[in-house]
Amino acid sequence: MTRTTTRDFFLLNDDTIAAQRTLLYPNQAWYGIGLFLFIIGLFNWSSILYPKVFRSRRGRDLESFTATPRSTSPSLSLFPIALLNVYRVIAFRWTLHVGEAFCVNTAEITLTIAYIVYMYIWVFINSK
């Protein structure tokens, strides 16, 4: 076990911290990009797998269906699908027309804003 002295403490100054940040910045940037891609992939796979899982359960329920009156209250199992459909409508069908020939959907706008916010947070975290 080594003993920390005040001399060792003063070796850690702003230049050494800046040098460490310079060396670690590319790795941290790749971790951030990788995390962003992981989150996008997670949402993508969940949107692919969710309908397959719940469609098979509904198929089994329909086989044992008898002629009973249908309830008028909405089913809570359909709530995630409704949220997904609302997201798809807002993200991909709503557009913003810029000028006469340029049209941007809200998914592109949201990703751009998220990237800008991410960069500002990144700059403020790595500043003194």
A tleap script that builds the chain and sets N, CA, C and O, in Angstrom:
source leaprc.protein.ff14SB
mol = sequence {
  NMET THR ARG THR THR THR ARG ASP PHE PHE
  LEU LEU ASN ASP ASP THR ILE ALA ALA GLN
  ARG THR LEU LEU TYR PRO ASN GLN ALA TRP
  TYR GLY ILE GLY LEU PHE LEU PHE ILE ILE
  GLY LEU PHE ASN TRP SER SER ILE LEU TYR
  PRO LYS VAL PHE ARG SER ARG ARG GLY ARG
  ASP LEU GLU SER PHE THR ALA THR PRO ARG
  SER THR SER PRO SER LEU SER LEU PHE PRO
  ILE ALA LEU LEU ASN VAL TYR ARG VAL ILE
  ALA PHE ARG TRP THR LEU HIE VAL GLY GLU
  ALA PHE CYS VAL ASN THR ALA GLU ILE THR
  LEU THR ILE ALA TYR ILE VAL TYR MET TYR
  ILE TRP VAL PHE ILE ASN SER CLYS
}
set mol.1.N position { 0.854 -1.160 0.000 }
set mol.1.CA position { 0.000 0.000 0.000 }
set mol.1.C position { 0.909 1.234 0.000 }
set mol.1.O position { 1.840 1.341 0.799 }
set mol.2.N position { 0.620 2.140 -0.897 }
set mol.2.CA position { 1.426 3.352 -0.958 }
set mol.2.C position { 0.739 4.469 -0.208 }
set mol.2.O position { -0.485 4.514 -0.086 }
set mol.3.N position { 1.549 5.348 0.279 }
set mol.3.CA position { 1.031 6.480 1.031 }
set mol.3.C position { 0.910 7.687 0.119 }
set mol.3.O position { 1.864 8.047 -0.570 }
set mol.4.N position { -0.249 8.307 0.111 }
set mol.4.CA position { -0.465 9.495 -0.702 }
set mol.4.C position { 0.012 10.711 0.067 }
set mol.4.O position { -0.384 10.944 1.209 }
set mol.5.N position { 0.860 11.472 -0.578 }
set mol.5.CA position { 1.363 12.677 0.063 }
set mol.5.C position { 0.803 13.887 -0.663 }
set mol.5.O position { 0.167 13.770 -1.710 }
set mol.6.N position { 1.053 15.043 -0.086 }
set mol.6.CA position { 0.591 16.275 -0.736 }
set mol.6.C position { 1.340 16.514 -2.031 }
set mol.6.O position { 0.814 17.151 -2.944 }
set mol.7.N position { 2.564 16.010 -2.123 }
set mol.7.CA position { 3.325 16.164 -3.363 }
set mol.7.C position { 2.653 15.417 -4.506 }
set mol.7.O position { 2.606 15.918 -5.629 }
set mol.8.N position { 2.123 14.203 -4.228 }
set mol.8.CA position { 1.417 13.435 -5.248 }
set mol.8.C position { 0.122 14.123 -5.657 }
set mol.8.O position { -0.291 14.040 -6.813 }
set mol.9.N position { -0.508 14.791 -4.724 }
set mol.9.CA position { -1.755 15.483 -5.030 }
set mol.9.C position { -1.520 16.633 -5.997 }
set mol.9.O position { -2.332 16.869 -6.891 }
set mol.10.N position { -0.424 17.345 -5.825 }
set mol.10.CA position { -0.159 18.493 -6.680 }
set mol.10.C position { 0.323 18.096 -8.072 }
set mol.10.O position { 0.382 18.944 -8.962 }
set mol.11.N position { 0.669 16.830 -8.279 }
set mol.11.CA position { 1.034 16.376 -9.626 }
set mol.11.C position { -0.182 16.322 -10.537 }
set mol.11.O position { -0.047 16.343 -11.761 }
set mol.12.N position { -1.352 16.253 -9.954 }
set mol.12.CA position { -2.587 16.215 -10.720 }
set mol.12.C position { -3.075 17.650 -10.910 }
set mol.12.O position { -3.811 18.184 -10.080 }
set mol.13.N position { -2.659 18.256 -12.002 }
set mol.13.CA position { -3.063 19.633 -12.271 }
set mol.13.C position { -3.933 19.680 -13.529 }
set mol.13.O position { -4.315 18.641 -14.066 }
set mol.14.N position { -4.232 20.858 -13.979 }
set mol.14.CA position { -5.124 21.008 -15.130 }
set mol.14.C position { -4.544 20.416 -16.409 }
set mol.14.O position { -5.284 19.913 -17.255 }
set mol.15.N position { -3.217 20.476 -16.550 }
set mol.15.CA position { -2.608 19.930 -17.765 }
set mol.15.C position { -2.751 18.414 -17.830 }
set mol.15.O position { -3.033 17.864 -18.894 }
set mol.16.N position { -2.562 17.739 -16.711 }
set mol.16.CA position { -2.692 16.279 -16.725 }
set mol.16.C position { -4.152 15.864 -16.903 }
set mol.16.O position { -4.436 14.861 -17.556 }
set mol.17.N position { -5.065 16.622 -16.332 }
set mol.17.CA position { -6.487 16.324 -16.519 }
set mol.17.C position { -6.868 16.532 -17.987 }
set mol.17.O position { -7.601 15.725 -18.559 }
set mol.18.N position { -6.373 17.613 -18.595 }
set mol.18.CA position { -6.663 17.870 -20.006 }
set mol.18.C position { -6.046 16.791 -20.891 }
set mol.18.O position { -6.651 16.386 -21.884 }
set mol.19.N position { -4.863 16.328 -20.545 }
set mol.19.CA position { -4.233 15.264 -21.332 }
set mol.19.C position { -5.034 13.968 -21.227 }
set mol.19.O position { -5.212 13.264 -22.221 }
set mol.20.N position { -5.517 13.653 -20.022 }
set mol.20.CA position { -6.338 12.453 -19.855 }
set mol.20.C position { -7.636 12.560 -20.651 }
set mol.20.O position { -8.064 11.595 -21.285 }
set mol.21.N position { -8.254 13.731 -20.615 }
set mol.21.CA position { -9.494 13.912 -21.366 }
set mol.21.C position { -9.253 13.811 -22.861 }
set mol.21.O position { -10.089 13.279 -23.592 }
set mol.22.N position { -8.118 14.315 -23.321 }
set mol.22.CA position { -7.786 14.230 -24.741 }
set mol.22.C position { -7.625 12.781 -25.174 }
set mol.22.O position { -8.029 12.412 -26.277 }
set mol.23.N position { -7.036 11.961 -24.313 }
set mol.23.CA position { -6.861 10.552 -24.641 }
set mol.23.C position { -8.181 9.775 -24.566 }
set mol.23.O position { -8.412 8.865 -25.362 }
set mol.24.N position { -9.033 10.131 -23.622 }
set mol.24.CA position { -10.280 9.388 -23.419 }
set mol.24.C position { -11.427 9.867 -24.300 }
set mol.24.O position { -12.417 9.150 -24.451 }
set mol.25.N position { -11.323 11.054 -24.883 }
set mol.25.CA position { -12.442 11.616 -25.638 }
set mol.25.C position { -12.893 10.731 -26.801 }
set mol.25.O position { -14.097 10.525 -26.947 }
set mol.26.N position { -11.992 10.192 -27.642 }
set mol.26.CA position { -12.487 9.331 -28.739 }
set mol.26.C position { -13.237 8.101 -28.239 }
set mol.26.O position { -14.255 7.718 -28.816 }
set mol.27.N position { -12.739 7.479 -27.169 }
set mol.27.CA position { -13.451 6.317 -26.616 }
set mol.27.C position { -14.819 6.698 -26.091 }
set mol.27.O position { -15.797 5.986 -26.319 }
set mol.28.N position { -14.894 7.821 -25.387 }
set mol.28.CA position { -16.174 8.262 -24.847 }
set mol.28.C position { -17.145 8.627 -25.958 }
set mol.28.O position { -18.344 8.373 -25.840 }
set mol.29.N position { -16.647 9.216 -27.027 }
set mol.29.CA position { -17.519 9.545 -28.164 }
set mol.29.C position { -18.076 8.270 -28.784 }
set mol.29.O position { -19.260 8.212 -29.117 }
set mol.30.N position { -17.241 7.254 -28.942 }
set mol.30.CA position { -17.737 5.985 -29.506 }
set mol.30.C position { -18.722 5.308 -28.566 }
set mol.30.O position { -19.692 4.700 -29.019 }
set mol.31.N position { -18.485 5.405 -27.260 }
set mol.31.CA position { -19.448 4.851 -26.308 }
set mol.31.C position { -20.795 5.566 -26.431 }
set mol.31.O position { -21.843 4.923 -26.376 }
set mol.32.N position { -20.773 6.877 -26.595 }
set mol.32.CA position { -22.015 7.628 -26.757 }
set mol.32.C position { -22.751 7.255 -28.024 }
set mol.32.O position { -23.970 7.083 -28.007 }
set mol.33.N position { -22.024 7.125 -29.130 }
set mol.33.CA position { -22.646 6.727 -30.398 }
set mol.33.C position { -23.172 5.301 -30.297 }
set mol.33.O position { -24.260 4.999 -30.786 }
set mol.34.N position { -22.402 4.433 -29.665 }
set mol.34.CA position { -22.847 3.046 -29.491 }
set mol.34.C position { -24.087 2.946 -28.616 }
set mol.34.O position { -24.980 2.145 -28.894 }
set mol.35.N position { -24.149 3.750 -27.562 }
set mol.35.CA position { -25.332 3.768 -26.695 }
set mol.35.C position { -26.554 4.257 -27.462 }
set mol.35.O position { -27.647 3.709 -27.316 }
set mol.36.N position { -26.366 5.284 -28.274 }
set mol.36.CA position { -27.472 5.805 -29.088 }
set mol.36.C position { -27.977 4.727 -30.054 }
set mol.36.O position { -29.185 4.526 -30.180 }
set mol.37.N position { -27.064 4.039 -30.732 }
set mol.37.CA position { -27.469 2.979 -31.653 }
set mol.37.C position { -28.125 1.810 -30.921 }
set mol.37.O position { -29.051 1.194 -31.448 }
set mol.38.N position { -27.654 1.498 -29.716 }
set mol.38.CA position { -28.266 0.439 -28.926 }
set mol.38.C position { -29.701 0.783 -28.563 }
set mol.38.O position { -30.585 -0.069 -28.648 }
set mol.39.N position { -29.940 2.031 -28.157 }
set mol.39.CA position { -31.298 2.443 -27.796 }
set mol.39.C position { -32.214 2.393 -29.008 }
set mol.39.O position { -33.350 1.929 -28.907 }
set mol.40.N position { -31.732 2.866 -30.160 }
set mol.40.CA position { -32.529 2.793 -31.388 }
set mol.40.C position { -32.832 1.337 -31.740 }
set mol.40.O position { -33.964 1.005 -32.095 }
set mol.41.N position { -31.820 0.468 -31.642 }
set mol.41.CA position { -32.028 -0.957 -31.924 }
set mol.41.C position { -32.991 -1.611 -30.951 }
set mol.41.O position { -33.789 -2.465 -31.338 }
set mol.42.N position { -32.919 -1.214 -29.691 }
set mol.42.CA position { -33.832 -1.760 -28.682 }
set mol.42.C position { -35.279 -1.418 -29.014 }
set mol.42.O position { -36.155 -2.280 -28.948 }
set mol.43.N position { -35.529 -0.153 -29.374 }
set mol.43.CA position { -36.878 0.228 -29.774 }
set mol.43.C position { -37.307 -0.490 -31.051 }
set mol.43.O position { -38.466 -0.880 -31.186 }
set mol.44.N position { -36.377 -0.664 -31.984 }
set mol.44.CA position { -36.701 -1.343 -33.239 }
set mol.44.C position { -37.088 -2.802 -32.983 }
set mol.44.O position { -38.114 -3.270 -33.477 }
set mol.45.N position { -36.269 -3.517 -32.212 }
set mol.45.CA position { -36.576 -4.915 -31.932 }
set mol.45.C position { -37.843 -5.069 -31.094 }
set mol.45.O position { -38.602 -6.019 -31.288 }
set mol.46.N position { -38.075 -4.145 -30.168 }
set mol.46.CA position { -39.306 -4.255 -29.381 }
set mol.46.C position { -40.533 -4.007 -30.251 }
set mol.46.O position { -41.575 -4.625 -30.033 }
set mol.47.N position { -40.427 -3.116 -31.229 }
set mol.47.CA position { -41.572 -2.896 -32.112 }
set mol.47.C position { -41.783 -4.065 -33.059 }
set mol.47.O position { -42.895 -4.268 -33.545 }
set mol.48.N position { -40.733 -4.839 -33.332 }
set mol.48.CA position { -40.885 -6.024 -34.182 }
set mol.48.C position { -41.438 -7.199 -33.376 }
set mol.48.O position { -42.328 -7.908 -33.845 }
set mol.49.N position { -40.915 -7.408 -32.164 }
set mol.49.CA position { -41.290 -8.584 -31.381 }
set mol.49.C position { -42.621 -8.446 -30.650 }
set mol.49.O position { -43.315 -9.443 -30.452 }
set mol.50.N position { -42.987 -7.245 -30.251 }
set mol.50.CA position { -44.214 -7.070 -29.476 }
set mol.50.C position { -45.459 -7.549 -30.222 }
set mol.50.O position { -46.252 -8.289 -29.640 }
set mol.51.N position { -45.666 -7.164 -31.475 }
set mol.51.CA position { -46.868 -7.667 -32.157 }
set mol.51.C position { -46.861 -9.191 -32.362 }
set mol.51.O position { -47.916 -9.824 -32.339 }
set mol.52.N position { -45.673 -9.775 -32.561 }
set mol.52.CA position { -45.615 -11.227 -32.755 }
set mol.52.C position { -45.980 -11.977 -31.484 }
set mol.52.O position { -46.659 -13.002 -31.544 }
set mol.53.N position { -45.540 -11.480 -30.336 }
set mol.53.CA position { -45.822 -12.145 -29.069 }
set mol.53.C position { -47.304 -12.044 -28.733 }
set mol.53.O position { -47.926 -13.037 -28.357 }
set mol.54.N position { -47.871 -10.850 -28.866 }
set mol.54.CA position { -49.261 -10.674 -28.469 }
set mol.54.C position { -50.237 -11.130 -29.539 }
set mol.54.O position { -51.397 -11.395 -29.225 }
set mol.55.N position { -49.812 -11.231 -30.787 }
set mol.55.CA position { -50.696 -11.764 -31.823 }
set mol.55.C position { -50.905 -13.253 -31.599 }
set mol.55.O position { -52.017 -13.753 -31.774 }
set mol.56.N position { -49.849 -13.971 -31.212 }
set mol.56.CA position { -50.001 -15.408 -30.991 }
set mol.56.C position { -50.919 -15.679 -29.799 }
set mol.56.O position { -51.681 -16.647 -29.825 }
set mol.57.N position { -50.865 -14.852 -28.760 }
set mol.57.CA position { -51.752 -15.044 -27.618 }
set mol.57.C position { -53.198 -14.749 -28.011 }
set mol.57.O position { -54.115 -15.456 -27.593 }
set mol.58.N position { -53.400 -13.704 -28.815 }
set mol.58.CA position { -54.759 -13.381 -29.244 }
set mol.58.C position { -55.305 -14.455 -30.172 }
set mol.58.O position { -56.507 -14.719 -30.178 }
set mol.59.N position { -54.420 -15.084 -30.964 }
set mol.59.CA position { -54.866 -16.164 -31.837 }
set mol.59.C position { -55.389 -17.348 -31.046 }
set mol.59.O position { -56.383 -17.962 -31.433 }
set mol.60.N position { -54.730 -17.677 -29.938 }
set mol.60.CA position { -55.204 -18.771 -29.080 }
set mol.60.C position { -56.523 -18.401 -28.420 }
set mol.60.O position { -57.394 -19.254 -28.247 }
set mol.61.N position { -56.675 -17.128 -28.049 }
set mol.61.CA position { -57.922 -16.704 -27.418 }
set mol.61.C position { -59.082 -16.761 -28.417 }
set mol.61.O position { -60.212 -17.063 -28.034 }
set mol.62.N position { -58.814 -16.476 -29.677 }
set mol.62.CA position { -59.881 -16.491 -30.674 }
set mol.62.C position { -60.359 -17.907 -30.971 }
set mol.62.O position { -61.516 -18.100 -31.346 }
set mol.63.N position { -59.481 -18.907 -30.809 }
set mol.63.CA position { -59.896 -20.285 -31.054 }
set mol.63.C position { -60.921 -20.756 -30.027 }
set mol.63.O position { -61.813 -21.542 -30.347 }
set mol.64.N position { -60.791 -20.273 -28.795 }
set mol.64.CA position { -61.726 -20.689 -27.760 }
set mol.64.C position { -62.865 -19.678 -27.612 }
set mol.64.O position { -63.535 -19.638 -26.580 }
set mol.65.N position { -63.076 -18.879 -28.629 }
set mol.65.CA position { -64.081 -17.823 -28.583 }
set mol.65.C position { -65.479 -18.428 -28.722 }
set mol.65.O position { -65.727 -19.269 -29.586 }
set mol.66.N position { -66.368 -17.985 -27.865 }
set mol.66.CA position { -67.776 -18.363 -27.974 }
set mol.66.C position { -68.561 -17.101 -28.244 }
set mol.66.O position { -68.039 -15.997 -28.086 }
set mol.67.N position { -69.768 -17.244 -28.636 }
set mol.67.CA position { -70.595 -16.093 -29.006 }
set mol.67.C position { -71.064 -15.373 -27.746 }
set mol.67.O position { -72.192 -15.566 -27.292 }
set mol.68.N position { -70.200 -14.555 -27.198 }
set mol.68.CA position { -70.551 -13.742 -26.038 }
set mol.68.C position { -70.531 -12.287 -26.467 }
set mol.68.O position { -69.802 -11.915 -27.387 }
set mol.69.N position { -71.325 -11.470 -25.809 }
set mol.69.CA position { -71.322 -10.058 -26.190 }
set mol.69.C position { -69.962 -9.411 -25.915 }
set mol.69.O position { -69.291 -9.726 -24.932 }
set mol.70.N position { -69.588 -8.528 -26.782 }
set mol.70.CA position { -68.295 -7.848 -26.672 }
set mol.70.C position { -68.401 -6.714 -25.652 }
set mol.70.O position { -69.396 -5.990 -25.614 }
set mol.71.N position { -67.365 -6.570 -24.827 }
set mol.71.CA position { -67.393 -5.508 -23.816 }
set mol.71.C position { -67.098 -4.160 -24.482 }
set mol.71.O position { -66.380 -4.086 -25.479 }
set mol.72.N position { -67.659 -3.117 -23.918 }
set mol.72.CA position { -67.467 -1.790 -24.488 }
set mol.72.C position { -66.256 -1.087 -23.894 }
set mol.72.O position { -65.849 -0.045 -24.408 }
set mol.73.N position { -65.668 -1.620 -22.832 }
set mol.73.CA position { -64.490 -0.979 -22.243 }
set mol.73.C position { -63.239 -1.384 -23.033 }
set mol.73.O position { -63.117 -2.532 -23.461 }
set mol.74.N position { -62.327 -0.453 -23.220 }
set mol.74.CA position { -61.123 -0.776 -23.981 }
set mol.74.C position { -60.202 -1.703 -23.189 }
set mol.74.O position { -60.151 -1.651 -21.961 }
set mol.75.N position { -59.487 -2.539 -23.907 }
set mol.75.CA position { -58.568 -3.480 -23.280 }
set mol.75.C position { -57.226 -2.788 -23.027 }
set mol.75.O position { -56.713 -2.084 -23.896 }
set mol.76.N position { -56.668 -2.989 -21.850 }
set mol.76.CA position { -55.382 -2.382 -21.522 }
set mol.76.C position { -54.226 -3.020 -22.288 }
set mol.76.O position { -53.160 -2.416 -22.408 }
set mol.77.N position { -54.422 -4.227 -22.805 }
set mol.77.CA position { -53.348 -4.850 -23.573 }
set mol.77.C position { -53.155 -4.169 -24.925 }
set mol.77.O position { -52.109 -4.332 -25.552 }
set mol.78.N position { -54.147 -3.412 -25.380 }
set mol.78.CA position { -54.018 -2.692 -26.643 }
set mol.78.C position { -53.404 -1.305 -26.468 }
set mol.78.O position { -53.138 -0.623 -27.458 }
set mol.79.N position { -53.179 -0.882 -25.240 }
set mol.79.CA position { -52.640 0.453 -24.983 }
set mol.79.C position { -51.232 0.656 -25.566 }
set mol.79.O position { -50.992 1.697 -26.177 }
set mol.80.N position { -50.283 -0.297 -25.405 }
set mol.80.CA position { -48.967 -0.101 -26.018 }
set mol.80.C position { -49.021 -0.012 -27.544 }
set mol.80.O position { -48.253 0.738 -28.147 }
set mol.81.N position { -49.909 -0.762 -28.162 }
set mol.81.CA position { -50.041 -0.699 -29.616 }
set mol.81.C position { -50.595 0.657 -30.032 }
set mol.81.O position { -50.188 1.212 -31.052 }
set mol.82.N position { -51.518 1.187 -29.247 }
set mol.82.CA position { -52.058 2.512 -29.550 }
set mol.82.C position { -50.976 3.579 -29.410 }
set mol.82.O position { -50.895 4.487 -30.237 }
set mol.83.N position { -50.148 3.482 -28.375 }
set mol.83.CA position { -49.047 4.433 -28.224 }
set mol.83.C position { -48.062 4.333 -29.382 }
set mol.83.O position { -47.575 5.352 -29.872 }
set mol.84.N position { -47.768 3.114 -29.821 }
set mol.84.CA position { -46.868 2.919 -30.951 }
set mol.84.C position { -47.440 3.526 -32.225 }
set mol.84.O position { -46.709 4.142 -33.000 }
set mol.85.N position { -48.723 3.360 -32.444 }
set mol.85.CA position { -49.349 3.944 -33.633 }
set mol.85.C position { -49.361 5.464 -33.580 }
set mol.85.O position { -49.157 6.120 -34.601 }
set mol.86.N position { -49.599 6.037 -32.392 }
set mol.86.CA position { -49.547 7.494 -32.251 }
set mol.86.C position { -48.140 7.997 -32.546 }
set mol.86.O position { -47.968 9.008 -33.226 }
set mol.87.N position { -47.126 7.286 -32.030 }
set mol.87.CA position { -45.741 7.665 -32.301 }
set mol.87.C position { -45.438 7.619 -33.790 }
set mol.87.O position { -44.813 8.537 -34.320 }
set mol.88.N position { -45.868 6.572 -34.469 }
set mol.88.CA position { -45.608 6.457 -35.906 }
set mol.88.C position { -46.275 7.578 -36.694 }
set mol.88.O position { -45.687 8.124 -37.628 }
set mol.89.N position { -47.497 7.916 -36.316 }
set mol.89.CA position { -48.198 8.993 -37.027 }
set mol.89.C position { -47.484 10.317 -36.812 }
set mol.89.O position { -47.269 11.070 -37.762 }
set mol.90.N position { -47.117 10.604 -35.570 }
set mol.90.CA position { -46.461 11.880 -35.291 }
set mol.90.C position { -45.071 11.922 -35.917 }
set mol.90.O position { -44.687 12.937 -36.497 }
set mol.91.N position { -44.324 10.847 -35.808 }
set mol.91.CA position { -42.930 10.867 -36.252 }
set mol.91.C position { -42.788 10.858 -37.766 }
set mol.91.O position { -41.906 11.536 -38.295 }
set mol.92.N position { -43.606 10.132 -38.464 }
set mol.92.CA position { -43.355 9.930 -39.888 }
set mol.92.C position { -44.374 10.577 -40.812 }
set mol.92.O position { -44.100 10.730 -42.002 }
set mol.93.N position { -45.526 10.957 -40.311 }
set mol.93.CA position { -46.518 11.564 -41.198 }
set mol.93.C position { -46.595 13.075 -41.055 }
set mol.93.O position { -46.957 13.765 -42.008 }
set mol.94.N position { -46.264 13.601 -39.884 }
set mol.94.CA position { -46.253 15.041 -39.725 }
set mol.94.C position { -44.968 15.583 -40.316 }
set mol.94.O position { -43.882 15.083 -40.025 }
set mol.95.N position { -45.090 16.590 -41.134 }
set mol.95.CA position { -43.921 17.149 -41.793 }
set mol.95.C position { -43.880 18.657 -41.603 }
set mol.95.O position { -44.894 19.296 -41.322 }
set mol.96.N position { -42.701 19.198 -41.761 }
set mol.96.CA position { -42.482 20.632 -41.708 }
set mol.96.C position { -41.904 21.046 -43.054 }
set mol.96.O position { -40.837 20.580 -43.451 }
set mol.97.N position { -42.608 21.917 -43.745 }
set mol.97.CA position { -42.153 22.374 -45.051 }
set mol.97.C position { -41.251 23.586 -44.863 }
set mol.97.O position { -41.654 24.592 -44.279 }
set mol.98.N position { -40.032 23.476 -45.365 }
set mol.98.CA position { -39.054 24.548 -45.291 }
set mol.98.C position { -38.794 25.000 -46.721 }
set mol.98.O position { -38.232 24.263 -47.531 }
set mol.99.N position { -39.206 26.203 -47.010 }
set mol.99.CA position { -39.066 26.674 -48.384 }
set mol.99.C position { -40.103 26.025 -49.279 }
set mol.99.O position { -41.136 25.545 -48.814 }
set mol.100.N position { -39.810 26.019 -50.571 }
set mol.100.CA position { -40.767 25.441 -51.515 }
set mol.100.C position { -40.502 23.975 -51.825 }
set mol.100.O position { -41.425 23.241 -52.179 }
set mol.101.N position { -39.247 23.536 -51.696 }
set mol.101.CA position { -38.916 22.192 -52.149 }
set mol.101.C position { -38.410 21.273 -51.048 }
set mol.101.O position { -38.105 20.113 -51.322 }
set mol.102.N position { -38.312 21.748 -49.821 }
set mol.102.CA position { -37.713 20.952 -48.763 }
set mol.102.C position { -38.754 20.604 -47.715 }
set mol.102.O position { -39.479 21.473 -47.231 }
set mol.103.N position { -38.823 19.314 -47.368 }
set mol.103.CA position { -39.818 18.829 -46.414 }
set mol.103.C position { -39.114 17.909 -45.411 }
set mol.103.O position { -38.397 16.990 -45.807 }
set mol.104.N position { -39.318 18.156 -44.123 }
set mol.104.CA position { -38.669 17.377 -43.073 }
set mol.104.C position { -39.746 16.788 -42.177 }
set mol.104.O position { -40.665 17.490 -41.754 }
set mol.105.N position { -39.631 15.471 -41.883 }
set mol.105.CA position { -40.604 14.891 -40.955 }
set mol.105.C position { -40.129 15.081 -39.519 }
set mol.105.O position { -38.966 15.409 -39.284 }
set mol.106.N position { -41.017 14.877 -38.568 }
set mol.106.CA position { -40.698 15.168 -37.180 }
set mol.106.C position { -39.691 14.179 -36.591 }
set mol.106.O position { -39.035 14.506 -35.602 }
set mol.107.N position { -39.549 12.996 -37.159 }
set mol.107.CA position { -38.521 12.065 -36.686 }
set mol.107.C position { -37.136 12.645 -36.940 }
set mol.107.O position { -36.258 12.556 -36.081 }
set mol.108.N position { -36.937 13.234 -38.109 }
set mol.108.CA position { -35.646 13.850 -38.418 }
set mol.108.C position { -35.388 15.060 -37.525 }
set mol.108.O position { -34.262 15.271 -37.074 }
set mol.109.N position { -36.405 15.838 -37.277 }
set mol.109.CA position { -36.258 17.004 -36.406 }
set mol.109.C position { -35.916 16.566 -34.984 }
set mol.109.O position { -35.049 17.159 -34.342 }
set mol.110.N position { -36.594 15.534 -34.492 }
set mol.110.CA position { -36.348 15.041 -33.137 }
set mol.110.C position { -34.930 14.497 -32.998 }
set mol.110.O position { -34.257 14.772 -32.005 }
set mol.111.N position { -34.472 13.731 -33.983 }
set mol.111.CA position { -33.113 13.202 -33.925 }
set mol.111.C position { -32.077 14.318 -33.978 }
set mol.111.O position { -31.059 14.245 -33.289 }
set mol.112.N position { -32.315 15.343 -34.778 }
set mol.112.CA position { -31.391 16.472 -34.858 }
set mol.112.C position { -31.327 17.218 -33.534 }
set mol.112.O position { -30.241 17.555 -33.062 }
set mol.113.N position { -32.477 17.476 -32.935 }
set mol.113.CA position { -32.503 18.161 -31.638 }
set mol.113.C position { -31.836 17.308 -30.561 }
set mol.113.O position { -31.101 17.832 -29.724 }
set mol.114.N position { -32.087 15.998 -30.576 }
set mol.114.CA position { -31.458 15.103 -29.596 }
set mol.114.C position { -29.942 15.103 -29.761 }
set mol.114.O position { -29.216 15.090 -28.767 }
set mol.115.N position { -29.457 15.118 -30.992 }
set mol.115.CA position { -28.017 15.152 -31.240 }
set mol.115.C position { -27.411 16.466 -30.749 }
set mol.115.O position { -26.339 16.457 -30.143 }
set mol.116.N position { -28.072 17.586 -30.997 }
set mol.116.CA position { -27.563 18.879 -30.545 }
set mol.116.C position { -27.531 18.945 -29.018 }
set mol.116.O position { -26.551 19.414 -28.439 }
set mol.117.N position { -28.589 18.481 -28.368 }
set mol.117.CA position { -28.624 18.451 -26.900 }
set mol.117.C position { -27.521 17.556 -26.358 }
set mol.117.O position { -26.854 17.906 -25.384 }
set mol.118.N position { -27.327 16.399 -26.987 }
set mol.118.CA position { -26.273 15.467 -26.581 }
set mol.118.C position { -24.904 16.125 -26.696 }
set mol.118.O position { -24.075 15.966 -25.801 }
set mol.119.N position { -24.651 16.853 -27.765 }
set mol.119.CA position { -23.361 17.518 -27.944 }
set mol.119.C position { -23.151 18.630 -26.915 }
set mol.119.O position { -22.048 18.780 -26.390 }
set mol.120.N position { -24.185 19.404 -26.622 }
set mol.120.CA position { -24.055 20.439 -25.600 }
set mol.120.C position { -23.787 19.830 -24.221 }
set mol.120.O position { -22.939 20.326 -23.479 }
set mol.121.N position { -24.489 18.782 -23.883 }
set mol.121.CA position { -24.247 18.117 -22.599 }
set mol.121.C position { -22.832 17.572 -22.554 }
set mol.121.O position { -22.159 17.675 -21.529 }
set mol.122.N position { -22.376 16.995 -23.655 }
set mol.122.CA position { -21.035 16.439 -23.733 }
set mol.122.C position { -19.966 17.518 -23.523 }
set mol.122.O position { -18.973 17.298 -22.830 }
set mol.123.N position { -20.187 18.680 -24.129 }
set mol.123.CA position { -19.223 19.780 -23.995 }
set mol.123.C position { -19.204 20.286 -22.556 }
set mol.123.O position { -18.133 20.570 -22.019 }
set mol.124.N position { -20.367 20.402 -21.926 }
set mol.124.CA position { -20.402 20.936 -20.572 }
set mol.124.C position { -19.865 19.929 -19.546 }
set mol.124.O position { -19.311 20.334 -18.525 }
set mol.125.N position { -20.018 18.658 -19.797 }
set mol.125.CA position { -19.458 17.664 -18.891 }
set mol.125.C position { -17.937 17.683 -18.949 }
set mol.125.O position { -17.270 17.564 -17.921 }
set mol.126.N position { -17.395 17.831 -20.140 }
set mol.126.CA position { -15.938 17.790 -20.296 }
set mol.126.C position { -15.278 19.158 -20.167 }
set mol.126.O position { -14.118 19.304 -20.552 }
set mol.127.N position { -15.959 20.145 -19.650 }
set mol.127.CA position { -15.322 21.438 -19.432 }
set mol.127.C position { -15.013 21.619 -17.958 }
set mol.127.O position { -15.495 20.869 -17.109 }
set mol.128.N position { -14.215 22.610 -17.673 }
set mol.128.CA position { -13.847 22.852 -16.271 }
set mol.128.C position { -14.968 23.506 -15.524 }
set mol.128.O position { -14.836 23.784 -14.332 }
savepdb mol mol.pdb
quit
